[in-house]
Amino acid sequence: MLKGHARLLYNRLVVMYITIAVVSGSAMLVSNRFVSEYSSERLAAGAGYIAAAFACWVLLASGFSRRRLSRVEAYLNGESGGAQQAELLPIWRQLVGFPVHLFWFFLLFGLLMAQGSQLLALAFEEGPRRWLYYGKSTLFNATSMVGLAFVHYGLSRSILRRSMPVLGEADARELRFVSLLRPLTLAFICAITFPLLRIMWHAAENESKGSAVSPATLASIALIGGLIVFVAFAILSFSFIYELRDMIGKLRLAAASHTDGSGSAGEAIPLVSRYEAGQLAVVYNELQVRKRNEYARLLHERELAGNVQRHIMHKGEAKLGNWRVRGEARENGEIGGHFYDIVHCGGGKLAFVAGCVSGGGMPSALALSAFIGMFRSEAGIGDAAGLADRLNARLGHMFRGTHTIDVLLGVADFHRDHIDIVRAGMGLQAPAFGERLEGQYRSSTVPVGLNNPLLLTLAEARAGAVIWVSRVPAEGGKGYGEA
């Protein structure tokens, strides 16, 4: 006896079998009454046979479903303790093959059932026309049984699709995919052939009898044929389009995701068929694996770049006499970009710099490391404008356009109580360092008063790296802060 989720799937399949049997049997009786125009006695005999045949089918299909689901019951109920990836492919084949085998099982049973119905109908026919009638009805029933087989196929796929295991990349590559055009073409041919044959045969019979074609009969044939076409294609289309809609939704989540791919945007799509939708699911799942690997690589690179950035910048507060200078990096998520540094130059001077390296990640962190080294080696020579010219020339030869640096650079002269500042980049008139070799920079003088902290920043929004400069009274007095 099936249990848990396997039992739930089994119950849904049985309900599907019963529903299809009731609807199909009713349609057959309507066709026999209004299209074939059976007598009451013949209609009653046919109704009994159809009821018995479909009851037999429900029992056989239920047993078939129980047997197939019992093979994967442990997986469906989550009792396998997490099946190994190598064990998922046989389970997947069992579940994906179920609708296909059900299709052929019903088609074989339906054709046998139709043959029995025709042999029963021969008892009500006399003369040489009875075998012609037998051939005609056999062809009609063959097309209708193919349509019903497709209904079983499409609905069973919809019931089982969410229980499919997610195959690994290696297993998915082993699968052989086929085109959806084949089953759709077969369904279309059968759906069109049935009403056309009915109409042609009805017209030929009436012509041979010398009677007019009945509009009511033609309307009944068109209605039944239209219903067959609509139901078959609606079920098949829903089954396949639903998979595509599911994948489109997950692709949108993945496109909007800024996480490491481990959340809902990175969920794999179960591979539920060997058709084009299955191939798309394989491609999507491979992209998700590559996305997670790429994010892992980027996170590792970001961690390394962050370590470089944190270790290379000046720690704490620089003091010289009653002057205080400190830097602050307000991160915006980019590692290796924003930075600051402070250097004692001797002779009562401090040089400081705050800025942002173009790009991000490890390349920008390495460019930052090179710039800080240049700044520390050049800081004690000349004024702020000369320092900016030398750094720009060296960076231009080193980076050759691969990186540029927006810079706020200053030299504080504590004997004169002022700061010389150079701003470059950020859309200012002066080009960013490394942008042009011949860049000429000019400095501006900013006075610093007692107990009046000065915030120096490259951007008006005060994002990124900033420099705080203040003077305190020689005897101690009030310090400085961010007030």
Secondary structure as GFF3:
##gff-version 3
##sequence-region A 1 483
A	DSSP	alpha_helix	4	34	.	.	.	ID=ss1
A	DSSP	alpha_helix	40	71	.	.	.	ID=ss2
A	DSSP	alpha_helix	73	76	.	.	.	ID=ss3
A	DSSP	alpha_helix	85	122	.	.	.	ID=ss4
A	DSSP	alpha_helix	129	160	.	.	.	ID=ss5
A	DSSP	three_ten_helix	161	163	.	.	.	ID=ss6
A	DSSP	alpha_helix	169	174	.	.	.	ID=ss7
A	DSSP	alpha_helix	181	209	.	.	.	ID=ss8
A	DSSP	alpha_helix	215	256	.	.	.	ID=ss9
A	DSSP	three_ten_helix	264	266	.	.	.	ID=ss10
A	DSSP	alpha_helix	276	312	.	.	.	ID=ss11
A	DSSP	beta_strand	317	320	.	.	.	ID=ss12
A	DSSP	beta_strand	323	330	.	.	.	ID=ss13
A	DSSP	beta_strand	338	344	.	.	.	ID=ss14
A	DSSP	beta_strand	349	357	.	.	.	ID=ss15
A	DSSP	alpha_helix	361	378	.	.	.	ID=ss16
A	DSSP	alpha_helix	384	399	.	.	.	ID=ss17
A	DSSP	beta_strand	405	413	.	.	.	ID=ss18
A	DSSP	beta_strand	418	424	.	.	.	ID=ss19
A	DSSP	beta_strand	444	447	.	.	.	ID=ss20
A	DSSP	beta_strand	454	457	.	.	.	ID=ss21
A	DSSP	beta_strand	464	471	.	.	.	ID=ss22
###
